[in-house]
Amino acid sequence: MKAEEEKTRENSATAREEKERSAATIERLVALWERSVRASHTFLSDAEVQRIKGFIPTALRNFPTLLVVENAEGVPTAFAGVDGRRLEALFVDADERGKGLGTLLLRRCVEELGVDDTTANEQNPAATRFYERFGFEVERRTERDEQGAPYPLLYLKLRR
């Protein structure tokens, strides 16, 4: 697998850009996404998680940049999807939360990829606080998410 690798200062995990997105990799990342969402998006019903999950493989294949953090055994523990200057997705495995992996990914996205824009579900205040600690500020709010579902979104912009 071709990828740019970097050892992180926060921990011994490896963050790399995933260029070859095999079916097995996509399957592992979808499972990670689901564990993360079930831990952080408690406002979603099981049926809604399953509905959204159907879109995740395509999203993972289509992110222009996909960063993946793996543990020492090579198991994905977090990922970030970036399109231009926008962070489209950042998910950390439920068992790995609080270990600096989200910070590792967000720092790399901001410093190396120029990310300065993202969204967070209003019902996930921990995500909003996470981005605000990094210097993001809520710029606007919508009543529905970008797929038209009744989940208010907060649009955040990095203030430099």
N, C-alpha and C positions, 0 to 999 in steps of 0.2 A: 504494500500500500504506500503510495507516494504521499508524503505530508511534510509540512514544515513543523518541526517540533521545538519546544522550548520548555525548560524546567522552570517552574515558578518559584518565587521567593516565599510565597505564603505557605507552601507545603511541598510535599514531594510528588504531587500529581503532575502529569504532563498535559499541556494544552497544545493542541495542534489543529491545523486547518485540514478538514476532511475534504479531499478532492474526489476520491473514488468512493461513491456512495453505494456500496453493494447492498443487496437485499438483506443480508444478515445484519449489516450495520444499521440500516433503516429500521429493521425489526427491533433491535436493541434500543435504539433511540426512541422509538414509539413507546416501548415498555417503560423507559425512563420517564418520558413525558407523562404517561398515565400515573405513575407513582407520585411524581411531583405535583401534578394537578390535583390528585385526590388529597394530598396533604395541604395544599395552599389555596385551592379554589373550592372551599367547602360549600359555597353557595350554589354549586352546580349539582344537579341531580345525576344519578347514575346513568339515566337515559341520555342526558345532555352530554356527559363525558364521552359516552360511546358514540354519539352523533359526531361530536367534534373530532374524536379520535380518527374517524374515517378520512378526514382532510389532512392529517399530520404527515403521512408518508409523502404526499405530493409536495407539501410545504418544505419538508426536509430535502427533497431532491432539488427544489427550485431556488432555495436561498443562494444568492450569488456567493456568499461566504458562510461557511458552516464551521464553527470552532467547536471542538470536542475536548473535554477533559476526561482523562482516564486515570484510574488508580494504578498502583504498581503492577497489578495483574493484567492490565490492559482492558479492564472493564469500564465502559463509559459511565461517568458519574455526573456529568453536567454538559450542557451544550448551549450555544448561542447562534442564532441565525441573523445575518446582517444583509441588508439590501441598501447599498449606497451609504448614506449617513444615518440610516435608520436601523435601530435594533428591533427586529421583528419578533424575536423569541429569545428568552433566557430561562432555562429550566435546570434545576438542580435536583438530583435524586433525593427522595424524602429522607433516606437514611444518611445523607451526606450534608444536609442543611446545617448552617452554622460553622462550617469548616473553612470558609474563605473562598470557596469555588466560584460563587456568584461574583464576588469582588474581583477575583482573578480574571474572569471572563469580561466583566464590564470594563475593567481597567484596560485590558488589551483592546477591546472594541473602541474605546474612547481614544486611547493614546496611539494605537497603530492604524486603526481603520477610520478614524475621524468621526465616529458616531456621536451625534448630538441630539438625537430625536428618538423617542420611544413612546409606548402606551402602556397603561396598566389598568386592570379592571378596578373600578372604584370599590368593589366589595372585597378586594385584596389589599387592605391598607399596609400590610407588611411590605409588599412590593413597592408601593408608593414611597414609604419611608426609606427603603433601600436606595431607590433612585435619588431621593432628595438628599440623602447623606453624601451622594456623589456630586451634588451640585445641580441636579435636574430640578426644574420648577414646573408646576402644572400651568400649562398655557391655556387649555380649554377643556371642556367636558362635553360629552355627548350622552344622550339618553340610551343609545343602543350601540352595540359593538359594530365593527366594520362588516359583519355578515348580516346585520339587521336584527340580531337577537337582543332581548331586553336586558342587556348587561352594560350599564354605563361605563364608558371608557374615559380615562384621564389621559390627555395628550401632554407629554412632558418634553421640555426642551432644556438642554444643558446650557447653563449660564457660565460663561468663561470670564 
